[in-house]
Amino acid sequence: MSRIGKNPVSIPQGVDVNINENIITVKGKLGELSQTISDGISVKIEDATIFLDRASESKNHKAQHGLMRALFSNMIDGVSKGWTKELELVGVGYRASNQGQKLDLALGYSHNIVLELAPEVKIETISEKGKNPIIKLTSYDKQLVGQVAAKIRGFRRPEPYKGKGVKFVGEVLRRKAGKSA
């Protein structure tokens, strides 16, 4: 990860980055995020660019160097452009609808699953006749979007024989052959 950490992170127009002791705060048009800077990593801002440096060549410092750079880059992209994850419901009778921040899923269980989402995550459900329902999650926090998407996918993981379940759009599933008669 040390090669990733050496790359500088550019700060686009409209994004403010502040460093206060060991906490970095990124503020943009979509929201505000903050992250604690790991020990052994020094951060400096010059000419709308963030540079990261590590204290030593130890394995832990190298790993933290790349991790911090990736987290800062994701924070800046999130508050300027945002992050989106799309989930597809594959299966007969699988439906999704939302009322505000409540997601209502019909995934073949005896009762519908109702999930209350965080206010930072914007949700949209797309149901077209003849196509699988799609759930579109959007937020400025990449970690939160991924966590919510993983939770929704965990309600009914895609099974390997028919591919039924909740999957990411564009995800390639490993399929198994059925019984050979």
GROMACS elastic network, one bead per residue, 0.5 to 0.9 nm:
[ bonds ]
;  ai    aj funct       b0    kb
    1     4     6  0.53870   500
    1     5     6  0.65423   500
    1    62     6  0.63122   500
    1    63     6  0.54714   500
    1    64     6  0.80956   500
    1    65     6  0.71421   500
    1    67     6  0.73145   500
    2     5     6  0.50511   500
    2     6     6  0.65144   500
    2    61     6  0.85780   500
    2    63     6  0.65214   500
    2    64     6  0.84306   500
    2    65     6  0.61407   500
    2    66     6  0.53744   500
    2    67     6  0.89462   500
    3     6     6  0.53454   500
    3     7     6  0.71032   500
    3    62     6  0.87868   500
    3    65     6  0.89188   500
    3    66     6  0.72007   500
    4     7     6  0.56564   500
    4     8     6  0.88762   500
    4    65     6  0.79359   500
    4    66     6  0.51507   500
    4    67     6  0.83398   500
    4    69     6  0.71169   500
    4    70     6  0.76565   500
    5     8     6  0.76588   500
    5    51     6  0.86494   500
    5    52     6  0.66313   500
    5    53     6  0.77312   500
    5    54     6  0.87962   500
    5    62     6  0.79310   500
    5    63     6  0.86081   500
    5    64     6  0.84272   500
    5    65     6  0.50121   500
    5    67     6  0.73637   500
    5    68     6  0.74407   500
    5    69     6  0.52945   500
    5    70     6  0.76458   500
    6    51     6  0.76864   500
    6    52     6  0.68095   500
    6    53     6  0.74312   500
    6    65     6  0.80243   500
    6    66     6  0.77592   500
    6    69     6  0.82108   500
    7    51     6  0.76293   500
    7    52     6  0.82126   500
    7    69     6  0.78602   500
    8    49     6  0.64097   500
    8    50     6  0.56495   500
    8    51     6  0.50843   500
    8    52     6  0.72116   500
    8    69     6  0.79620   500
    9    48     6  0.86346   500
    9    49     6  0.55427   500
    9    51     6  0.67724   500
    9    52     6  0.87929   500
    9    69     6  0.73474   500
    9    70     6  0.89135   500
    9    72     6  0.76005   500
    9    73     6  0.61108   500
    9    76     6  0.86920   500
   10    47     6  0.88559   500
   10    48     6  0.60644   500
   10    50     6  0.62994   500
   10    73     6  0.82017   500
   10    76     6  0.86739   500
   11    14     6  0.86252   500
   11    15     6  0.65768   500
   11    16     6  0.80351   500
   11    17     6  0.80084   500
   11    47     6  0.88090   500
   11    48     6  0.50444   500
   11    49     6  0.55715   500
   11    50     6  0.73603   500
   11    73     6  0.88663   500
   11    76     6  0.70230   500
   12    15     6  0.60150   500
   12    16     6  0.88933   500
   12    48     6  0.73686   500
   12    49     6  0.89056   500
   12    76     6  0.80802   500
   12    77     6  0.88906   500
   12    80     6  0.77725   500
   13    16     6  0.84359   500
   13    48     6  0.86637   500
   13    80     6  0.87180   500
   14    27     6  0.84568   500
   14    28     6  0.60653   500
   14    29     6  0.69931   500
   14    80     6  0.76347   500
   15    26     6  0.69341   500
   15    27     6  0.56849   500
   15    29     6  0.74085   500
   15    76     6  0.73343   500
   15    79     6  0.74577   500
   15    80     6  0.68490   500
   16    25     6  0.80388   500
   16    26     6  0.57514   500
   16    27     6  0.51016   500
   16    28     6  0.64239   500
   17    24     6  0.70594   500
   17    25     6  0.57122   500
   17    27     6  0.64805   500
   17    28     6  0.89034   500
   17    45     6  0.84652   500
   17    48     6  0.89783   500
   17    76     6  0.86627   500
   18    23     6  0.83221   500
   18    24     6  0.57525   500
   18    25     6  0.52050   500
   18    26     6  0.66142   500
   18    27     6  0.85218   500
   18    45     6  0.89564   500
   19    22     6  0.69989   500
   19    23     6  0.58428   500
   19    25     6  0.63962   500
   19    26     6  0.89695   500
   19    43     6  0.82469   500
   19    44     6  0.84818   500
   19    45     6  0.88604   500
   20    23     6  0.53553   500
   20    24     6  0.63950   500
   20    25     6  0.80134   500
   21    24     6  0.82218   500
   21    37     6  0.88585   500
   22    35     6  0.85809   500
   22    36     6  0.58366   500
   22    37     6  0.51670   500
   22    38     6  0.76822   500
   22    39     6  0.84484   500
   22    42     6  0.89636   500
   23    34     6  0.67435   500
   23    35     6  0.56715   500
   23    37     6  0.57196   500
   24    33     6  0.84272   500
   24    34     6  0.55435   500
   24    35     6  0.54295   500
   24    36     6  0.63683   500
   24    37     6  0.68803   500
   24    43     6  0.89795   500
   24    72     6  0.85253   500
   25    32     6  0.72007   500
   25    33     6  0.57967   500
   25    35     6  0.66165   500
   25    36     6  0.89121   500
   26    31     6  0.84614   500
   26    32     6  0.57117   500
   26    33     6  0.53050   500
   26    34     6  0.61482   500
   26    35     6  0.86845   500
   26    72     6  0.84504   500
   26    75     6  0.68632   500
   26    76     6  0.66332   500
   26    79     6  0.74787   500
   27    30     6  0.80844   500
   27    31     6  0.60468   500
   27    33     6  0.65094   500
   27    34     6  0.86108   500
   27    76     6  0.81963   500
   27    79     6  0.65479   500
   27    80     6  0.87069   500
   28    31     6  0.55226   500
   28    32     6  0.62998   500
   28    33     6  0.88836   500
   28    76     6  0.79179   500
   28    78     6  0.85345   500
   28    80     6  0.57233   500
   29    32     6  0.83963   500
   29    79     6  0.62426   500
   29    80     6  0.62134   500
   29    81     6  0.87426   500
   30    78     6  0.76809   500
   30    80     6  0.63869   500
   30    81     6  0.76913   500
   30    82     6  0.72283   500
   30   139     6  0.82781   500
   30   140     6  0.63214   500
   31    78     6  0.83199   500
   31    79     6  0.54835   500
   31    80     6  0.84679   500
   31   120     6  0.87252   500
   31   140     6  0.65597   500
   31   141     6  0.87076   500
   32    75     6  0.87357   500
   32    79     6  0.66703   500
   32   140     6  0.82715   500
   32   141     6  0.89703   500
   33    75     6  0.66429   500
   33    76     6  0.87669   500
   33    78     6  0.88444   500
   33    79     6  0.77138   500
   33   140     6  0.84300   500
   33   141     6  0.75308   500
   34    75     6  0.82288   500
   35    68     6  0.89863   500
   35    71     6  0.82372   500
   35    72     6  0.81167   500
   35    75     6  0.88661   500
   37    40     6  0.87859   500
   37    41     6  0.69191   500
   37    42     6  0.80322   500
   37    43     6  0.82413   500
   37    68     6  0.71451   500
   38    41     6  0.58567   500
   38    42     6  0.85508   500
   38    61     6  0.88744   500
   38    64     6  0.68698   500
   38    65     6  0.85182   500
   38    68     6  0.75259   500
   39    42     6  0.81856   500
   39    55     6  0.86862   500
   39    61     6  0.83222   500
   39    64     6  0.85940   500
   40    53     6  0.83811   500
   40    54     6  0.56508   500
   40    56     6  0.74697   500
   40    61     6  0.63488   500
   40    64     6  0.83065   500
   40    65     6  0.85252   500
   41    52     6  0.67638   500
   41    53     6  0.57179   500
   41    55     6  0.62109   500
   41    61     6  0.73257   500
   41    64     6  0.74448   500
   41    65     6  0.64179   500
   41    68     6  0.81997   500
   42    51     6  0.83419   500
   42    52     6  0.57687   500
   42    53     6  0.52245   500
   42    54     6  0.62355   500
   42    55     6  0.75935   500
   43    50     6  0.69281   500
   43    51     6  0.58494   500
   43    53     6  0.65749   500
   43    54     6  0.89742   500
   44    49     6  0.84130   500
   44    50     6  0.58941   500
   44    51     6  0.54269   500
   44    52     6  0.66655   500
   44    53     6  0.85856   500
   45    48     6  0.66835   500
   45    49     6  0.56251   500
   45    51     6  0.62781   500
   45    52     6  0.89484   500
   46    49     6  0.53659   500
   46    50     6  0.65593   500
   46    51     6  0.76921   500
   47    50     6  0.84437   500
   50    69     6  0.87960   500
   50    72     6  0.87054   500
   51    69     6  0.85586   500
   52    65     6  0.71429   500
   52    68     6  0.81961   500
   52    69     6  0.70058   500
   53    65     6  0.71023   500
   54    57     6  0.75528   500
   54    61     6  0.62137   500
   54    62     6  0.71599   500
   54    64     6  0.83757   500
   54    65     6  0.61998   500
   55    58     6  0.86502   500
   55    61     6  0.71021   500
   56    59     6  0.88155   500
   56    61     6  0.64450   500
   56    62     6  0.79514   500
   57    60     6  0.83513   500
   57    61     6  0.65084   500
   57    62     6  0.63450   500
   58    61     6  0.53447   500
   58    62     6  0.62462   500
   58    63     6  0.87165   500
   59    62     6  0.51710   500
   59    63     6  0.62321   500
   59    64     6  0.86632   500
   60    63     6  0.51594   500
   60    64     6  0.61238   500
   60    65     6  0.84738   500
   61    64     6  0.50521   500
   61    65     6  0.59151   500
   61    66     6  0.87680   500
   62    65     6  0.50501   500
   62    66     6  0.65892   500
   62    67     6  0.87002   500
   63    66     6  0.54987   500
   63    67     6  0.61857   500
   63    68     6  0.86704   500
   64    68     6  0.58977   500
   64    69     6  0.84375   500
   65    68     6  0.54781   500
   65    69     6  0.63650   500
   65    70     6  0.87908   500
   66    69     6  0.52153   500
   66    70     6  0.62046   500
   66    71     6  0.86377   500
   67    70     6  0.51860   500
   67    71     6  0.61293   500
   67    72     6  0.86349   500
   68    71     6  0.50730   500
   68    72     6  0.61032   500
   68    73     6  0.85132   500
   69    72     6  0.52479   500
   69    73     6  0.61434   500
   69    74     6  0.86307   500
   70    73     6  0.51107   500
   70    74     6  0.61265   500
   70    75     6  0.85768   500
   71    74     6  0.51204   500
   71    75     6  0.61227   500
   71    76     6  0.86973   500
   72    75     6  0.50371   500
   72    76     6  0.62314   500
   72    77     6  0.86234   500
   73    76     6  0.52402   500
   73    77     6  0.61921   500
   73    78     6  0.84935   500
   74    77     6  0.51148   500
   74    78     6  0.59212   500
   74    79     6  0.87113   500
   74   141     6  0.81717   500
   74   142     6  0.68710   500
   75    78     6  0.50405   500
   75    79     6  0.63236   500
   75    80     6  0.86276   500
   75   140     6  0.76766   500
   75   141     6  0.69733   500
   75   142     6  0.76040   500
   76    79     6  0.55094   500
   76    80     6  0.62376   500
   76    81     6  0.83885   500
   77    80     6  0.52784   500
   77    81     6  0.55714   500
   77    82     6  0.64110   500
   77    83     6  0.79834   500
   77   140     6  0.79994   500
   78    81     6  0.54588   500
   78    83     6  0.59117   500
   78   139     6  0.74287   500
   78   141     6  0.59129   500
   78   142     6  0.67257   500
   79    82     6  0.59320   500
   79    83     6  0.89864   500
   79   139     6  0.87581   500
   79   140     6  0.52405   500
   79   141     6  0.77598   500
   80   140     6  0.79234   500
   81   140     6  0.75097   500
   82   138     6  0.69277   500
   82   139     6  0.56371   500
   82   141     6  0.74348   500
   82   142     6  0.79752   500
   83   137     6  0.82211   500
   83   138     6  0.56539   500
   83   139     6  0.54713   500
   83   140     6  0.57766   500
   83   141     6  0.70259   500
   83   142     6  0.59036   500
   83   145     6  0.73163   500
   84   136     6  0.69949   500
   84   137     6  0.55718   500
   84   139     6  0.67048   500
   84   140     6  0.87217   500
   84   142     6  0.82889   500
   84   145     6  0.72997   500
   84   146     6  0.89903   500
   85   135     6  0.82596   500
   85   136     6  0.59642   500
   85   137     6  0.52382   500
   85   138     6  0.66336   500
   85   145     6  0.69379   500
   85   146     6  0.73925   500
   85   149     6  0.70033   500
   85   168     6  0.75974   500
   85   169     6  0.82095   500
   86   134     6  0.66567   500
   86   135     6  0.56170   500
   86   137     6  0.62536   500
   86   138     6  0.87829   500
   86   149     6  0.80691   500
   86   167     6  0.86662   500
   86   168     6  0.58998   500
   86   169     6  0.56306   500
   86   170     6  0.89648   500
   87   133     6  0.84422   500
   87   134     6  0.55708   500
   87   135     6  0.50352   500
   87   136     6  0.65010   500
   87   137     6  0.82717   500
   87   149     6  0.73626   500
   87   152     6  0.84537   500
   87   153     6  0.76957   500
   87   166     6  0.65717   500
   87   167     6  0.55517   500
   87   169     6  0.54849   500
   88   132     6  0.64136   500
   88   133     6  0.59388   500
   88   135     6  0.64304   500
   88   136     6  0.89227   500
   88   165     6  0.82793   500
   88   166     6  0.57360   500
   88   167     6  0.53275   500
   88   168     6  0.58558   500
   88   169     6  0.57201   500
   89    94     6  0.61808   500
   89    95     6  0.71761   500
   89    96     6  0.80330   500
   89   107     6  0.82368   500
   89   132     6  0.58051   500
   89   133     6  0.54585   500
   89   134     6  0.63625   500
   89   135     6  0.80745   500
   89   164     6  0.77591   500
   89   165     6  0.59537   500
   89   167     6  0.65868   500
   89   168     6  0.87760   500
   90    93     6  0.89800   500
   90    94     6  0.68887   500
   90   132     6  0.59430   500
   90   133     6  0.77169   500
   90   158     6  0.81372   500
   90   163     6  0.71384   500
   90   165     6  0.52657   500
   90   166     6  0.62551   500
   90   167     6  0.75591   500
   91    94     6  0.55285   500
   91    95     6  0.89372   500
   91   107     6  0.81456   500
   91   108     6  0.86333   500
   91   132     6  0.78570   500
   91   162     6  0.89255   500
   91   163     6  0.81647   500
   91   164     6  0.50130   500
   91   165     6  0.63306   500
   91   166     6  0.86617   500
   92    95     6  0.88011   500
   92   108     6  0.84619   500
   92   164     6  0.84667   500
   93   106     6  0.73246   500
   93   107     6  0.73619   500
   93   108     6  0.70551   500
   94   105     6  0.75148   500
   94   106     6  0.52846   500
   94   108     6  0.65837   500
   94   132     6  0.82597   500
   94   133     6  0.76518   500
   94   165     6  0.83612   500
   95   104     6  0.81610   500
   95   105     6  0.58639   500
   95   107     6  0.68373   500
   95   127     6  0.80269   500
   95   132     6  0.84640   500
   95   133     6  0.62747   500
   95   134     6  0.89344   500
   96   103     6  0.71039   500
   96   104     6  0.56764   500
   96   106     6  0.63487   500
   96   107     6  0.85535   500
   96   125     6  0.64920   500
   96   126     6  0.81809   500
   96   127     6  0.78036   500
   96   133     6  0.65685   500
   96   134     6  0.76752   500
   96   135     6  0.72466   500
   97   102     6  0.84365   500
   97   103     6  0.59721   500
   97   104     6  0.52194   500
   97   105     6  0.67060   500
   97   106     6  0.88882   500
   97   124     6  0.82443   500
   97   125     6  0.58100   500
   97   126     6  0.82042   500
   97   127     6  0.84112   500
   97   135     6  0.84998   500
   98   101     6  0.68475   500
   98   102     6  0.54696   500
   98   104     6  0.58192   500
   98   105     6  0.86627   500
   98   123     6  0.75457   500
   98   124     6  0.71602   500
   98   125     6  0.66101   500
   99   102     6  0.53620   500
   99   103     6  0.67857   500
   99   104     6  0.81034   500
  100   103     6  0.80329   500
  100   122     6  0.87770   500
  100   123     6  0.79285   500
  101   115     6  0.83009   500
  101   116     6  0.59508   500
  101   117     6  0.53770   500
  101   118     6  0.73231   500
  101   119     6  0.70186   500
  101   121     6  0.81965   500
  101   122     6  0.74589   500
  101   123     6  0.69024   500
  102   114     6  0.66107   500
  102   115     6  0.56412   500
  102   117     6  0.62592   500
  102   123     6  0.87258   500
  103   113     6  0.79690   500
  103   114     6  0.56043   500
  103   115     6  0.50817   500
  103   116     6  0.64303   500
  103   117     6  0.74420   500
  103   123     6  0.80246   500
  103   125     6  0.87057   500
  104   112     6  0.65640   500
  104   113     6  0.57641   500
  104   115     6  0.65533   500
  104   116     6  0.89955   500
  105   112     6  0.55530   500
  105   113     6  0.50073   500
  105   114     6  0.63485   500
  105   115     6  0.81366   500
  106   109     6  0.71186   500
  106   110     6  0.88518   500
  106   111     6  0.74272   500
  106   113     6  0.64960   500
  107   110     6  0.88402   500
  107   111     6  0.86450   500
  107   112     6  0.71286   500
  107   113     6  0.78002   500
  107   155     6  0.80231   500
  107   156     6  0.69933   500
  107   165     6  0.76956   500
  107   166     6  0.85564   500
  108   111     6  0.80950   500
  108   112     6  0.82146   500
  108   156     6  0.89637   500
  109   112     6  0.68348   500
  109   113     6  0.84251   500
  113   155     6  0.85054   500
  115   152     6  0.85669   500
  117   120     6  0.82858   500
  117   121     6  0.67559   500
  117   122     6  0.84511   500
  117   123     6  0.83830   500
  117   148     6  0.78622   500
  118   121     6  0.57076   500
  118   122     6  0.84703   500
  118   144     6  0.88144   500
  118   148     6  0.89357   500
  119   122     6  0.71836   500
  120   138     6  0.85039   500
  120   139     6  0.60463   500
  120   140     6  0.75589   500
  120   141     6  0.78698   500
  120   144     6  0.84353   500
  121   137     6  0.64879   500
  121   138     6  0.56763   500
  121   140     6  0.80140   500
  121   141     6  0.83234   500
  121   144     6  0.77634   500
  121   145     6  0.68628   500
  121   148     6  0.85926   500
  122   136     6  0.81801   500
  122   137     6  0.58100   500
  122   138     6  0.50705   500
  122   139     6  0.61979   500
  123   135     6  0.71867   500
  123   136     6  0.57866   500
  123   138     6  0.64888   500
  123   139     6  0.89793   500
  124   134     6  0.83029   500
  124   135     6  0.59321   500
  124   136     6  0.50460   500
  124   137     6  0.66189   500
  124   138     6  0.84707   500
  125   133     6  0.72141   500
  125   134     6  0.57654   500
  125   136     6  0.61412   500
  125   137     6  0.88409   500
  126   132     6  0.87495   500
  126   133     6  0.57487   500
  126   134     6  0.50691   500
  126   135     6  0.64173   500
  126   136     6  0.77885   500
  127   130     6  0.89430   500
  127   131     6  0.73044   500
  127   132     6  0.70179   500
  127   134     6  0.65657   500
  127   135     6  0.88901   500
  128   131     6  0.55395   500
  128   132     6  0.72909   500
  128   133     6  0.68897   500
  128   134     6  0.89504   500
  129   132     6  0.81585   500
  129   133     6  0.89409   500
  131   134     6  0.88749   500
  134   169     6  0.82324   500
  137   145     6  0.66447   500
  137   148     6  0.83273   500
  137   149     6  0.75045   500
  138   141     6  0.87418   500
  138   145     6  0.68180   500
  139   142     6  0.70692   500
  139   144     6  0.77557   500
  139   145     6  0.62932   500
  140   144     6  0.85605   500
  140   145     6  0.82429   500
  141   144     6  0.54214   500
  141   145     6  0.63830   500
  141   146     6  0.87706   500
  142   145     6  0.52696   500
  142   146     6  0.61917   500
  142   147     6  0.85801   500
  143   146     6  0.52213   500
  143   147     6  0.60974   500
  143   148     6  0.86864   500
  144   147     6  0.50637   500
  144   148     6  0.61569   500
  144   149     6  0.85058   500
  145   148     6  0.52855   500
  145   149     6  0.60707   500
  145   150     6  0.85257   500
  146   149     6  0.50971   500
  146   150     6  0.60211   500
  146   151     6  0.85522   500
  147   150     6  0.51352   500
  147   151     6  0.61940   500
  147   152     6  0.87491   500
  148   151     6  0.50649   500
  148   152     6  0.62850   500
  148   153     6  0.86127   500
  149   152     6  0.51936   500
  149   153     6  0.61166   500
  149   154     6  0.85179   500
  149   168     6  0.84607   500
  150   153     6  0.50099   500
  150   154     6  0.60005   500
  150   155     6  0.89355   500
  151   154     6  0.50320   500
  151   155     6  0.68140   500
  152   155     6  0.55731   500
  152   156     6  0.78282   500
  152   166     6  0.75429   500
  153   156     6  0.59786   500
  153   157     6  0.57134   500
  153   158     6  0.82504   500
  153   165     6  0.79122   500
  153   166     6  0.51148   500
  153   167     6  0.62871   500
  153   168     6  0.79961   500
  154   157     6  0.54764   500
  154   166     6  0.78536   500
  155   165     6  0.85651   500
  155   166     6  0.77417   500
  156   159     6  0.84931   500
  156   164     6  0.83881   500
  156   165     6  0.51210   500
  156   166     6  0.57051   500
  156   167     6  0.87691   500
  157   164     6  0.79367   500
  157   165     6  0.52052   500
  157   166     6  0.56243   500
  157   167     6  0.70533   500
  158   161     6  0.89321   500
  158   162     6  0.83894   500
  158   163     6  0.53021   500
  158   164     6  0.51864   500
  158   166     6  0.57668   500
  158   167     6  0.61800   500
  158   173     6  0.78399   500
  159   162     6  0.65201   500
  159   163     6  0.50581   500
  159   164     6  0.57179   500
  159   165     6  0.65528   500
  159   173     6  0.86680   500
  159   175     6  0.83201   500
  160   163     6  0.54677   500
  160   164     6  0.80584   500
  160   173     6  0.71384   500
  160   174     6  0.62671   500
  160   176     6  0.56655   500
  160   177     6  0.87137   500
  161   164     6  0.81040   500
  161   174     6  0.88311   500
  161   175     6  0.57517   500
  161   176     6  0.53418   500
  161   177     6  0.67148   500
  161   178     6  0.65091   500
  162   175     6  0.76055   500
  162   176     6  0.85295   500
  163   166     6  0.89811   500
  163   167     6  0.87943   500
  163   173     6  0.71777   500
  163   174     6  0.87215   500
  163   175     6  0.72959   500
  164   167     6  0.85695   500
  167   170     6  0.84429   500
  167   171     6  0.66808   500
  167   173     6  0.86628   500
  168   171     6  0.52776   500
  168   172     6  0.87795   500
  169   172     6  0.88498   500
  177   180     6  0.80781   500
